[in-house]
Amino acid sequence: MSIRGRARPGGAHTKELLALAGRWIESWRVTARAKSAGVDFIAGLTVAAVALPLNIGLAIASGMPPSSALFAGALGGFLGGVLGSSQHMVSGPSVPLSVMLLALAHDFGVTGVAAAAVLMGIAQLVMGFTRAGRVAKYVPESVLAGFTTGVGLRLLSSQFPELLGFPEVVDWAPDHHPDTIDIVSMMHRPRWLHDVSWSAAICGIFVIFVVTATRSLRRFPAAIVSIALVTFVSVYLRWDVERVGSVGEVSSVLPQLTFPVVRDEDWLDLLIRVIPIALLGSTETLLSARAADRMADTKTPHDPNVELVGHGFSNIACGLVAGMPVTGAAARSGVNVQSGARTRLSAVFHALIMVGAVMFLSHAIGQIPLAALAGLLCIIGWRLIDVGMLLQLVRTDRLAALAFLVATAGTVTGNLLTGLALGLALHFFDQWLHRHERAAVTALEENKRKGIRAVLTKEAAEARRPAHFEHLPSEYRKWLGQIREEPLVARSAYVHPAATVIGRVVVGDRAHIAADTSVRADEGAPFHIGPNTNLQDGVVLHALKDKRVVVAGEPWAIYVGKNVSIAHDALVHGPCYIGDETFVGFKAVVHDSVVGAHCFIGIGAVVVGVEIPSHRFVPHGRIVDSADAVAALPPVSEAHAEFNEDVVEVNRGLAVAYHALDREQTQRALDDDDDRARFGPLWDFPWATDLPKERF
């Protein structure tokens, strides 16, 4: 039997491995062509200055000795930079995973965490080789934000007592171990103040002050500078505070490779506990890589599968040196980009500098006050709490907000798996309930990619064309397409002779286009100006080419509904939709936006790139360029609606008056022609030349 044409076993898998290797080699070619070692070294030095105290703090927060995080940050950062594909991401111990690792360290010890790093690395290799990296984009933002918010709350709860220097055992706490909730409950009885170490509190508060006060100085290593200062002062003044060396020795000797040993009966339980850690760590890595690409505006985005493979090897190596698991870190990556990094060499330099610091500054690191690190972790915890996301979800999607809260509650209470599972279940239920809306959103995004600004699926404005054209046969549209440069103006509409109307412009019944207006459908076309709508002196309508809104199935570069007033010197630049009964104030700007019906846009307001629902008021001078700015708009008042009605009525009268004046002038001209025909010219030019010019 012939086997020609049959796929060889493992052929597809080998092809995928070769493709991954090819993408990794290409990413290093990009690095080699950049020739930016000097700039990348400065960026790596800055990142190391931020990562060094952060790694120590995360080790303590995870119940691990400082050396485990320092060597993991160095080795994991080095291998992540070498074996990954991102040009700007920096890897290291993770803030979100610290809560889960604390529970692992409590149940399995330091070797259990190291074994978890090895298992996590193996899981990431499997995910990378099976191309599971593309699944990360489907992880719901609401659940991830809820998880990180819970991590932030847990960090604040655990580190605030460390910030105040409480002893491990106090008699006023219910379980004799103080936490933030106990302190809050004792506010009315300040007995807990007797146990505060004010020297430790000064250390932590000073770090918080320096880091927050210098936040605008993006390249200033505030964390390491402030911690170095309080360490020097506390040692010089011999303050009695707990230090890093009291938690665990900071070894200056490089660790040796040893496979972590766990009891045979614990491996299955550990494996089950590692699965969510691997999923969350991989998700955080891919999200951080995506964020780094966005911050750097890179032309060579990362490959998610190569990134998973690189971090898989990194975590296996970290586990073999008794280190913590590592992930891609958005905070370190942000510092890296802001410091001017151009390639992955900055991550490599950061790792080498970390190794040098551990080998030659281990004694100084051991003198760092724990309260100073607690202050740094409190800032990180506070920044992880995403209240803005929660408020946005409450306004837009209540079920997603509930998923956020469930994930947060599960993380805070220690029931992490339950919280994440319920959050995911709520998210998928929400997706099922809104499946038709999601399909519409997908179609809208596809239309925008094609140049269509918005699609209004139902009749959004009446009388889309002048009434006297309605009876014309359907072939008229074809004729209109052939003579694109001719405007279509209703008989009852009035266009002032001093106005400029160019291109395919449909002007509805009783519309009024005043003098000195410019309606240019020469680049983007066609335009629609609805019945009873008025464009006042100095108004400009223009649109970009190939950009449209779709109203009732018809594409328009600019669509202005009925009974709309666009006041003096306003600019409407398409693609735009302006709904019925809307007023656009003097010198206002509306660009690339959808404005609903019965809106009022104030004097000098700027509306760019948004969709404003009906019955909204844009205050004078307000800039509306984001969803948050739209959500903050107040409702329109009755006075605004009445004002627009008055303006519309006045301009309807003006249109009629101008038509009457034109008829009078036409009739007068005809009468003059009749008089000349009957009586001859009223002015005799030969006679006129004999008169003295001074008389005139």
Order of alpha helices (4+ residues) and beta strands (2+ residues): alpha-alpha-alpha-beta-alpha-alpha-alpha-alpha-alpha-alpha-alpha-alpha-beta-alpha-alpha-alpha-alpha-alpha-alpha-alpha-alpha-beta-alpha-beta-beta-beta-beta-beta-beta-beta-beta-beta-beta-beta-beta-beta-beta-beta-beta-beta-beta-beta-beta-beta-alpha-alpha-alpha
